[in-house]
């Protein structure tokens, strides 16, 4: 399983996963900005983002 990262064929898959992750994080950040900050401090936001992803 460790070879998957080094395998050139899977590198494009990893890139697309990272791009999707960036997109999801960006979307989440925008959603969090709409939520009153009293409900979420920065730490809670990061934990929730990690949990969702």
mmCIF file of the N, C-alpha and C atoms, coordinates in Angstrom:
data_MODEL
# 
_entry.id   MODEL 
# 
loop_
_atom_site.group_PDB 
_atom_site.id 
_atom_site.type_symbol 
_atom_site.label_atom_id 
_atom_site.label_alt_id 
_atom_site.label_comp_id 
_atom_site.label_asym_id 
_atom_site.label_entity_id 
_atom_site.label_seq_id 
_atom_site.pdbx_PDB_ins_code 
_atom_site.Cartn_x 
_atom_site.Cartn_y 
_atom_site.Cartn_z 
_atom_site.occupancy 
_atom_site.B_iso_or_equiv 
_atom_site.pdbx_formal_charge 
_atom_site.auth_seq_id 
_atom_site.auth_comp_id 
_atom_site.auth_asym_id 
_atom_site.auth_atom_id 
_atom_site.pdbx_PDB_model_num 
ATOM 1   N N  . UNK A 1 1  ? 0.837   -1.212 0.000   1.00 0.00 ? 1  UNK A N  1 
ATOM 2   C CA . UNK A 1 1  ? 0.000   0.000  0.000   1.00 0.00 ? 1  UNK A CA 1 
ATOM 3   C C  . UNK A 1 1  ? 0.872   1.263  0.000   1.00 0.00 ? 1  UNK A C  1 
ATOM 4   N N  . UNK A 1 2  ? 2.069   1.161  0.578   1.00 0.00 ? 2  UNK A N  1 
ATOM 5   C CA . UNK A 1 2  ? 2.954   2.330  0.644   1.00 0.00 ? 2  UNK A CA 1 
ATOM 6   C C  . UNK A 1 2  ? 3.435   2.760  -0.730  1.00 0.00 ? 2  UNK A C  1 
ATOM 7   N N  . UNK A 1 3  ? 3.499   1.810  -1.675  1.00 0.00 ? 3  UNK A N  1 
ATOM 8   C CA . UNK A 1 3  ? 3.993   2.111  -3.011  1.00 0.00 ? 3  UNK A CA 1 
ATOM 9   C C  . UNK A 1 3  ? 3.029   2.978  -3.809  1.00 0.00 ? 3  UNK A C  1 
ATOM 10  N N  . UNK A 1 4  ? 1.780   3.041  -3.355  1.00 0.00 ? 4  UNK A N  1 
ATOM 11  C CA . UNK A 1 4  ? 0.751   3.777  -4.101  1.00 0.00 ? 4  UNK A CA 1 
ATOM 12  C C  . UNK A 1 4  ? 1.152   5.240  -4.292  1.00 0.00 ? 4  UNK A C  1 
ATOM 13  N N  . UNK A 1 5  ? 1.795   5.828  -3.275  1.00 0.00 ? 5  UNK A N  1 
ATOM 14  C CA . UNK A 1 5  ? 2.163   7.244  -3.358  1.00 0.00 ? 5  UNK A CA 1 
ATOM 15  C C  . UNK A 1 5  ? 3.292   7.443  -4.365  1.00 0.00 ? 5  UNK A C  1 
ATOM 16  N N  . UNK A 1 6  ? 4.221   6.480  -4.418  1.00 0.00 ? 6  UNK A N  1 
ATOM 17  C CA . UNK A 1 6  ? 5.373   6.597  -5.307  1.00 0.00 ? 6  UNK A CA 1 
ATOM 18  C C  . UNK A 1 6  ? 5.028   6.227  -6.751  1.00 0.00 ? 6  UNK A C  1 
ATOM 19  N N  . UNK A 1 7  ? 3.924   5.514  -6.928  1.00 0.00 ? 7  UNK A N  1 
ATOM 20  C CA . UNK A 1 7  ? 3.530   5.050  -8.260  1.00 0.00 ? 7  UNK A CA 1 
ATOM 21  C C  . UNK A 1 7  ? 3.099   6.228  -9.130  1.00 0.00 ? 7  UNK A C  1 
ATOM 22  N N  . UNK A 1 8  ? 3.777   6.452  -10.265 1.00 0.00 ? 8  UNK A N  1 
ATOM 23  C CA . UNK A 1 8  ? 3.460   7.596  -11.137 1.00 0.00 ? 8  UNK A CA 1 
ATOM 24  C C  . UNK A 1 8  ? 2.009   7.581  -11.618 1.00 0.00 ? 8  UNK A C  1 
ATOM 25  N N  . UNK A 1 9  ? 1.467   6.378  -11.824 1.00 0.00 ? 9  UNK A N  1 
ATOM 26  C CA . UNK A 1 9  ? 0.094   6.285  -12.322 1.00 0.00 ? 9  UNK A CA 1 
ATOM 27  C C  . UNK A 1 9  ? -0.896  6.862  -11.322 1.00 0.00 ? 9  UNK A C  1 
ATOM 28  N N  . UNK A 1 10 ? -0.596  6.709  -10.041 1.00 0.00 ? 10 UNK A N  1 
ATOM 29  C CA . UNK A 1 10 ? -1.537  7.168  -9.025  1.00 0.00 ? 10 UNK A CA 1 
ATOM 30  C C  . UNK A 1 10 ? -1.328  8.641  -8.674  1.00 0.00 ? 10 UNK A C  1 
ATOM 31  N N  . UNK A 1 11 ? -0.248  9.250  -9.193  1.00 0.00 ? 11 UNK A N  1 
ATOM 32  C CA . UNK A 1 11 ? 0.029   10.643 -8.825  1.00 0.00 ? 11 UNK A CA 1 
ATOM 33  C C  . UNK A 1 11 ? -1.075  11.572 -9.322  1.00 0.00 ? 11 UNK A C  1 
ATOM 34  N N  . UNK A 1 12 ? -1.637  11.275 -10.501 1.00 0.00 ? 12 UNK A N  1 
ATOM 35  C CA . UNK A 1 12 ? -2.723  12.118 -11.008 1.00 0.00 ? 12 UNK A CA 1 
ATOM 36  C C  . UNK A 1 12 ? -3.971  11.947 -10.150 1.00 0.00 ? 12 UNK A C  1 
ATOM 37  N N  . UNK A 1 13 ? -4.169  10.730 -9.630  1.00 0.00 ? 13 UNK A N  1 
ATOM 38  C CA . UNK A 1 13 ? -5.297  10.486 -8.732  1.00 0.00 ? 13 UNK A CA 1 
ATOM 39  C C  . UNK A 1 13 ? -5.114  11.300 -7.454  1.00 0.00 ? 13 UNK A C  1 
ATOM 40  N N  . UNK A 1 14 ? -3.890  11.257 -6.919  1.00 0.00 ? 14 UNK A N  1 
ATOM 41  C CA . UNK A 1 14 ? -3.605  12.025 -5.701  1.00 0.00 ? 14 UNK A CA 1 
ATOM 42  C C  . UNK A 1 14 ? -3.797  13.516 -5.936  1.00 0.00 ? 14 UNK A C  1 
ATOM 43  N N  . UNK A 1 15 ? -3.378  14.001 -7.128  1.00 0.00 ? 15 UNK A N  1 
ATOM 44  C CA . UNK A 1 15 ? -3.548  15.426 -7.427  1.00 0.00 ? 15 UNK A CA 1 
ATOM 45  C C  . UNK A 1 15 ? -5.021  15.794 -7.432  1.00 0.00 ? 15 UNK A C  1 
ATOM 46  N N  . UNK A 1 16 ? -5.853  14.949 -8.040  1.00 0.00 ? 16 UNK A N  1 
ATOM 47  C CA . UNK A 1 16 ? -7.279  15.267 -8.102  1.00 0.00 ? 16 UNK A CA 1 
ATOM 48  C C  . UNK A 1 16 ? -7.906  15.225 -6.711  1.00 0.00 ? 16 UNK A C  1 
ATOM 49  N N  . UNK A 1 17 ? -7.416  14.300 -5.868  1.00 0.00 ? 17 UNK A N  1 
ATOM 50  C CA . UNK A 1 17 ? -7.904  14.244 -4.484  1.00 0.00 ? 17 UNK A CA 1 
ATOM 51  C C  . UNK A 1 17 ? -7.546  15.536 -3.755  1.00 0.00 ? 17 UNK A C  1 
ATOM 52  N N  . UNK A 1 18 ? -6.304  15.998 -3.938  1.00 0.00 ? 18 UNK A N  1 
ATOM 53  C CA . UNK A 1 18 ? -5.867  17.225 -3.272  1.00 0.00 ? 18 UNK A CA 1 
ATOM 54  C C  . UNK A 1 18 ? -6.659  18.430 -3.765  1.00 0.00 ? 18 UNK A C  1 
ATOM 55  N N  . UNK A 1 19 ? -6.903  18.476 -5.087  1.00 0.00 ? 19 UNK A N  1 
ATOM 56  C CA . UNK A 1 19 ? -7.677  19.589 -5.645  1.00 0.00 ? 19 UNK A CA 1 
ATOM 57  C C  . UNK A 1 19 ? -9.085  19.592 -5.068  1.00 0.00 ? 19 UNK A C  1 
ATOM 58  N N  . UNK A 1 20 ? -9.693  18.400 -4.997  1.00 0.00 ? 20 UNK A N  1 
ATOM 59  C CA . UNK A 1 20 ? -11.039 18.300 -4.426  1.00 0.00 ? 20 UNK A CA 1 
ATOM 60  C C  . UNK A 1 20 ? -11.028 18.733 -2.974  1.00 0.00 ? 20 UNK A C  1 
ATOM 61  N N  . UNK A 1 21 ? -9.983  18.317 -2.251  1.00 0.00 ? 21 UNK A N  1 
ATOM 62  C CA . UNK A 1 21 ? -9.872  18.671 -0.839  1.00 0.00 ? 21 UNK A CA 1 
ATOM 63  C C  . UNK A 1 21 ? -9.784  20.179 -0.676  1.00 0.00 ? 21 UNK A C  1 
ATOM 64  N N  . UNK A 1 22 ? -8.960  20.823 -1.533  1.00 0.00 ? 22 UNK A N  1 
ATOM 65  C CA . UNK A 1 22 ? -8.833  22.281 -1.483  1.00 0.00 ? 22 UNK A CA 1 
ATOM 66  C C  . UNK A 1 22 ? -10.182 22.935 -1.747  1.00 0.00 ? 22 UNK A C  1 
ATOM 67  N N  . UNK A 1 23 ? -10.908 22.402 -2.745  1.00 0.00 ? 23 UNK A N  1 
ATOM 68  C CA . UNK A 1 23 ? -12.213 22.957 -3.095  1.00 0.00 ? 23 UNK A CA 1 
ATOM 69  C C  . UNK A 1 23 ? -13.188 22.818 -1.928  1.00 0.00 ? 23 UNK A C  1 
ATOM 70  N N  . UNK A 1 24 ? -13.197 21.627 -1.309  1.00 0.00 ? 24 UNK A N  1 
ATOM 71  C CA . UNK A 1 24 ? -14.088 21.384 -0.171  1.00 0.00 ? 24 UNK A CA 1 
ATOM 72  C C  . UNK A 1 24 ? -13.738 22.318 0.982   1.00 0.00 ? 24 UNK A C  1 
ATOM 73  N N  . UNK A 1 25 ? -12.429 22.464 1.254   1.00 0.00 ? 25 UNK A N  1 
ATOM 74  C CA . UNK A 1 25 ? -12.001 23.349 2.337   1.00 0.00 ? 25 UNK A CA 1 
ATOM 75  C C  . UNK A 1 25 ? -12.427 24.782 2.065   1.00 0.00 ? 25 UNK A C  1 
ATOM 76  N N  . UNK A 1 26 ? -12.274 25.221 0.806   1.00 0.00 ? 26 UNK A N  1 
ATOM 77  C CA . UNK A 1 26 ? -12.681 26.573 0.447   1.00 0.00 ? 26 UNK A CA 1 
ATOM 78  C C  . UNK A 1 26 ? -14.174 26.775 0.629   1.00 0.00 ? 26 UNK A C  1 
ATOM 79  N N  . UNK A 1 27 ? -14.956 25.762 0.222   1.00 0.00 ? 27 UNK A N  1 
ATOM 80  C CA . UNK A 1 27 ? -16.405 25.836 0.362   1.00 0.00 ? 27 UNK A CA 1 
ATOM 81  C C  . UNK A 1 27 ? -16.793 25.874 1.834   1.00 0.00 ? 27 UNK A C  1 
ATOM 82  N N  . UNK A 1 28 ? -16.140 25.011 2.633   1.00 0.00 ? 28 UNK A N  1 
ATOM 83  C CA . UNK A 1 28 ? -16.420 24.981 4.064   1.00 0.00 ? 28 UNK A CA 1 
ATOM 84  C C  . UNK A 1 28 ? -16.100 26.319 4.705   1.00 0.00 ? 28 UNK A C  1 
ATOM 85  N N  . UNK A 1 29 ? -14.977 26.908 4.310   1.00 0.00 ? 29 UNK A N  1 
ATOM 86  C CA . UNK A 1 29 ? -14.576 28.195 4.871   1.00 0.00 ? 29 UNK A CA 1 
ATOM 87  C C  . UNK A 1 29 ? -15.647 29.238 4.600   1.00 0.00 ? 29 UNK A C  1 
ATOM 88  N N  . UNK A 1 30 ? -16.187 29.246 3.379   1.00 0.00 ? 30 UNK A N  1 
ATOM 89  C CA . UNK A 1 30 ? -17.249 30.187 3.033   1.00 0.00 ? 30 UNK A CA 1 
ATOM 90  C C  . UNK A 1 30 ? -18.502 29.916 3.851   1.00 0.00 ? 30 UNK A C  1 
ATOM 91  N N  . UNK A 1 31 ? -18.834 28.639 4.058   1.00 0.00 ? 31 UNK A N  1 
ATOM 92  C CA . UNK A 1 31 ? -19.999 28.291 4.863   1.00 0.00 ? 31 UNK A CA 1 
ATOM 93  C C  . UNK A 1 31 ? -19.802 28.752 6.301   1.00 0.00 ? 31 UNK A C  1 
ATOM 94  N N  . UNK A 1 32 ? -18.599 28.517 6.832   1.00 0.00 ? 32 UNK A N  1 
ATOM 95  C CA . UNK A 1 32 ? -18.323 28.896 8.216   1.00 0.00 ? 32 UNK A CA 1 
ATOM 96  C C  . UNK A 1 32 ? -18.422 30.403 8.404   1.00 0.00 ? 32 UNK A C  1 
ATOM 97  N N  . UNK A 1 33 ? -18.075 31.171 7.359   1.00 0.00 ? 33 UNK A N  1 
ATOM 98  C CA . UNK A 1 33 ? -18.150 32.625 7.467   1.00 0.00 ? 33 UNK A CA 1 
ATOM 99  C C  . UNK A 1 33 ? -19.591 33.081 7.628   1.00 0.00 ? 33 UNK A C  1 
ATOM 100 N N  . UNK A 1 34 ? -20.543 32.269 7.139   1.00 0.00 ? 34 UNK A N  1 
ATOM 101 C CA . UNK A 1 34 ? -21.956 32.619 7.254   1.00 0.00 ? 34 UNK A CA 1 
ATOM 102 C C  . UNK A 1 34 ? -22.513 32.237 8.625   1.00 0.00 ? 34 UNK A C  1 
ATOM 103 N N  . UNK A 1 35 ? -21.815 31.308 9.306   1.00 0.00 ? 35 UNK A N  1 
ATOM 104 C CA . UNK A 1 35 ? -22.242 30.897 10.643  1.00 0.00 ? 35 UNK A CA 1 
ATOM 105 C C  . UNK A 1 35 ? -21.715 31.911 11.655  1.00 0.00 ? 35 UNK A C  1 
ATOM 106 N N  . UNK A 1 36 ? -22.560 32.362 12.585  1.00 0.00 ? 36 UNK A N  1 
ATOM 107 C CA . UNK A 1 36 ? -22.090 33.312 13.604  1.00 0.00 ? 36 UNK A CA 1 
ATOM 108 C C  . UNK A 1 36 ? -20.854 32.776 14.314  1.00 0.00 ? 36 UNK A C  1 
ATOM 109 N N  . UNK A 1 37 ? -19.846 33.624 14.434  1.00 0.00 ? 37 UNK A N  1 
ATOM 110 C CA . UNK A 1 37 ? -18.563 33.168 14.973  1.00 0.00 ? 37 UNK A CA 1 
ATOM 111 C C  . UNK A 1 37 ? -18.679 32.758 16.441  1.00 0.00 ? 37 UNK A C  1 
ATOM 112 N N  . UNK A 1 38 ? -19.758 33.163 17.109  1.00 0.00 ? 38 UNK A N  1 
ATOM 113 C CA . UNK A 1 38 ? -19.951 32.747 18.498  1.00 0.00 ? 38 UNK A CA 1 
ATOM 114 C C  . UNK A 1 38 ? -20.075 31.228 18.590  1.00 0.00 ? 38 UNK A C  1 
ATOM 115 N N  . UNK A 1 39 ? -20.640 30.627 17.519  1.00 0.00 ? 39 UNK A N  1 
ATOM 116 C CA . UNK A 1 39 ? -20.875 29.189 17.541  1.00 0.00 ? 39 UNK A CA 1 
ATOM 117 C C  . UNK A 1 39 ? -19.600 28.400 17.286  1.00 0.00 ? 39 UNK A C  1 
ATOM 118 N N  . UNK A 1 40 ? -18.678 29.000 16.546  1.00 0.00 ? 40 UNK A N  1 
ATOM 119 C CA . UNK A 1 40 ? -17.459 28.282 16.170  1.00 0.00 ? 40 UNK A CA 1 
ATOM 120 C C  . UNK A 1 40 ? -16.249 29.169 16.376  1.00 0.00 ? 40 UNK A C  1 
ATOM 121 N N  . UNK A 1 41 ? -15.293 28.696 17.166  1.00 0.00 ? 41 UNK A N  1 
ATOM 122 C CA . UNK A 1 41 ? -14.001 29.372 17.149  1.00 0.00 ? 41 UNK A CA 1 
ATOM 123 C C  . UNK A 1 41 ? -13.148 28.708 16.076  1.00 0.00 ? 41 UNK A C  1 
ATOM 124 N N  . UNK A 1 42 ? -12.001 29.265 15.792  1.00 0.00 ? 42 UNK A N  1 
ATOM 125 C CA . UNK A 1 42 ? -11.159 28.740 14.706  1.00 0.00 ? 42 UNK A CA 1 
ATOM 126 C C  . UNK A 1 42 ? -10.822 27.261 14.924  1.00 0.00 ? 42 UNK A C  1 
ATOM 127 N N  . UNK A 1 43 ? -10.518 26.900 16.167  1.00 0.00 ? 43 UNK A N  1 
ATOM 128 C CA . UNK A 1 43 ? -10.128 25.527 16.471  1.00 0.00 ? 43 UNK A CA 1 
ATOM 129 C C  . UNK A 1 43 ? -11.252 24.557 16.140  1.00 0.00 ? 43 UNK A C  1 
ATOM 130 N N  . UNK A 1 44 ? -12.467 24.914 16.522  1.00 0.00 ? 44 UNK A N  1 
ATOM 131 C CA . UNK A 1 44 ? -13.616 24.050 16.253  1.00 0.00 ? 44 UNK A CA 1 
ATOM 132 C C  . UNK A 1 44 ? -13.844 23.918 14.754  1.00 0.00 ? 44 UNK A C  1 
ATOM 133 N N  . UNK A 1 45 ? -13.643 25.012 14.027  1.00 0.00 ? 45 UNK A N  1 
ATOM 134 C CA . UNK A 1 45 ? -13.814 24.970 12.571  1.00 0.00 ? 45 UNK A CA 1 
ATOM 135 C C  . UNK A 1 45 ? -12.846 23.987 11.944  1.00 0.00 ? 45 UNK A C  1 
ATOM 136 N N  . UNK A 1 46 ? -11.575 24.045 12.358  1.00 0.00 ? 46 UNK A N  1 
ATOM 137 C CA . UNK A 1 46 ? -10.562 23.160 11.791  1.00 0.00 ? 46 UNK A CA 1 
ATOM 138 C C  . UNK A 1 46 ? -10.863 21.703 12.127  1.00 0.00 ? 46 UNK A C  1 
ATOM 139 N N  . UNK A 1 47 ? -11.293 21.456 13.365  1.00 0.00 ? 47 UNK A N  1 
ATOM 140 C CA . UNK A 1 47 ? -11.616 20.087 13.769  1.00 0.00 ? 47 UNK A CA 1 
ATOM 141 C C  . UNK A 1 47 ? -12.780 19.565 12.942  1.00 0.00 ? 47 UNK A C  1 
ATOM 142 N N  . UNK A 1 48 ? -13.782 20.402 12.727  1.00 0.00 ? 48 UNK A N  1 
ATOM 143 C CA . UNK A 1 48 ? -14.948 19.988 11.953  1.00 0.00 ? 48 UNK A CA 1 
ATOM 144 C C  . UNK A 1 48 ? -14.562 19.726 10.505  1.00 0.00 ? 48 UNK A C  1 
ATOM 145 N N  . UNK A 1 49 ? -13.728 20.605 9.947   1.00 0.00 ? 49 UNK A N  1 
ATOM 146 C CA . UNK A 1 49 ? -13.269 20.422 8.567   1.00 0.00 ? 49 UNK A CA 1 
ATOM 147 C C  . UNK A 1 49 ? -12.506 19.108 8.440   1.00 0.00 ? 49 UNK A C  1 
ATOM 148 N N  . UNK A 1 50 ? -11.638 18.810 9.405   1.00 0.00 ? 50 UNK A N  1 
ATOM 149 C CA . UNK A 1 50 ? -10.885 17.552 9.376   1.00 0.00 ? 50 UNK A CA 1 
ATOM 150 C C  . UNK A 1 50 ? -11.822 16.360 9.497   1.00 0.00 ? 50 UNK A C  1 
ATOM 151 N N  . UNK A 1 51 ? -12.847 16.513 10.325  1.00 0.00 ? 51 UNK A N  1 
ATOM 152 C CA . UNK A 1 51 ? -13.803 15.423 10.529  1.00 0.00 ? 51 UNK A CA 1 
ATOM 153 C C  . UNK A 1 51 ? -14.578 15.142 9.241   1.00 0.00 ? 51 UNK A C  1 
ATOM 154 N N  . UNK A 1 52 ? -15.022 16.208 8.560   1.00 0.00 ? 52 UNK A N  1 
ATOM 155 C CA . UNK A 1 52 ? -15.804 16.052 7.331   1.00 0.00 ? 52 UNK A CA 1 
ATOM 156 C C  . UNK A 1 52 ? -14.954 15.435 6.232   1.00 0.00 ? 52 UNK A C  1 
ATOM 157 N N  . UNK A 1 53 ? -13.713 15.879 6.131   1.00 0.00 ? 53 UNK A N  1 
ATOM 158 C CA . UNK A 1 53 ? -12.806 15.342 5.116   1.00 0.00 ? 53 UNK A CA 1 
ATOM 159 C C  . UNK A 1 53 ? -12.112 14.143 5.710   1.00 0.00 ? 53 UNK A C  1 
# 
